[in-house]
């Protein structure tokens, strides 16, 4: 089959194949399979020569693009998994190009035609026969070189993308999730069962900071979709109109700012996983659109008319009680049942007391390495405090506390005082809230201040405050016409 | 028939200089041959533009690209055309021509999508996000960064991911969503490490220090910013070192340590001025204004604040200028 060898004479073969590639200078010569040194899937330029014209061009072209060169009678026998660019070269034999292209291309490999005639009819005939482009040498030599370099770059990008997915998979190894408490084990057991089924929708619930996104990534990177993209979006981070275009894309001119068409996250996640965090914040109209996408496995861009098929696993997550939101009419029941095919509840850290120290040691080692601080571990008093604290912010709070202690520590081990909580956090405000004051007065002032910042837009205000619109209206004392039930947000 | 690429020797020399990141020499070489070969070779057209950008000549890059882009389009040199269009956007952006930059990046995005070029799509989307952020359209910026991320993921481009997450963190920070901003900085650090970019890691660490300060934890902010300042000093990046010193100044000021704040902010100002960064100079002066106000020196505070305001206005940083105007008014001036 293939392979080049420096010890063999250079001669354009008519039978079999030759191969050579970067580094430049390796001569092309006939060879057999016995001394094939190249990996089967190394990116190659395979030339099918119909004449001897331009033979001296192939090796420099392949070398410049970082491709191995191989000549062959046909592309039909090429391993379809291999990254191969094909050229059918016919200097002086242009009439034979269409037939050779039809025989060679077979739809598996991107192939271009090369000839000596700068003639529109030849180019059209070649492209009708399956060529991606036609290059008339010598005039188009530069363009052919660019064409090859671009395709070679795509191969490299694809290989780099696969290597990246492997790295991510190692980071999110399922057995790398720390902890052994029964509540966590139950959740992980469920997740393990769903991993091999690439189309099963998953709903992860749990308090803020319990690791919902980490579990979603572990499901993706340990499953059959691991080489596809993991695309995550926080449904509370964007206003409704932007979120719609973000999820489903838009066509040019769909709205004032849509000066170009853009794909949405569904399209970008094709073949992979779309993680919809804080799904409880999704507005009702968008819930309907999401439901259609889940049922039909196709989407329509905003302002578009054609449907686009998408192959995506949906993992949704929420810290709110979606069942209560359904009862309150803030969340569609049909979507709720679509999402809860496999519900996984992550336990709060207070239900995983025995995991706290294990997790804390892990965070300590990581932070100490990151900041180059020589801290060996925790004192016994520190470990006791770690176990006894309530950690309302869950694993995220624990991680932040340990990181802070590492960065500020003076001694070789972290002691209990090092883990004292930081000063009360304050948000960025335009002015102070009333304090000290009754709680409902502070809450009301916060709502009014945010409403001002949002220009009087109540939906936006509710979203930014992380509460439902009905709850906001109640806080503002404007809830007369609304049902009294909370939509479920905290 | 002899097949030779035109201007082979010039290409070889230019490629070697680009590989060695010898941008000044490359700009000079290609400048000498601008009308004598460079124009005829698409890859040299973009290399000249890149060398001009990298040597701080965005005006020349813009002129060169405006002149040569039509020919690239006419000759169907898609790769060069996409790259040149994105570079044109970068040149406009550097010159503060935001609308022209947006148009160029939109065009690059369109070309990238047509040719399924993920890298151009990711870069152009990220750049459009930066424009939206500068214009104060924070949520649109977030939406754009979010679209760039899957493209960088597919490419396995950890550096692009780190930059996008860092940009997202800045936008979340400006929206007051400090928790989300911090998570994004963490991801930026993770991918920055993966890409081997100590620079992006330091930027994200400084971002986290700034977030700690805004969250009210001045002690942690000081420790984080000091760590970042050391990193920037080691990396030989005085501009970002100035920024880290500014955060240190603000953090120690919040702890009531006025003298330490003055030392840090004076150093930040000196570095920013020495290296011609108007933005960092403005921010250092804003910090000094706060220091003088806290120290009971309203005239000193006003002088620094007005100098900072003048710089922000010159930079068309409307949000910062508005906030500073509000601050000056709140200090009881006229």
Interface residues (C-beta under 8 A of the other chain):
Chain A: X53 X54 X56 X57 X91 X116 X137 X138 X141 X142 X143 X145 X146 X149 X150 X157 X160 X161 X162 X163 X164 X165 X167 X229 X230 X231 X233 X234 X237 X238 X239 X242 X245 X246 X257 X259 X260 X261 X262 X263 X265 X268 X269 X370 X371 X404 X407 X408 X422 X423 X424 X425 X426 X427 X428
Chain B: X1 X2 X3 X4 X5 X6 X41 X42 X43 X75 X76 X77 X78 X79 X80 X103 X106 X109 X110 X113 X117 X118 X119 X139 X140 X142 X143 X146 X147 X149 X150 X151 X153 X154 X155 X156 X157 X158 X172 X176 X177 X178 X180 X189 X194 X214 X215 X216 X217 X219 X220 X223 X224 X227
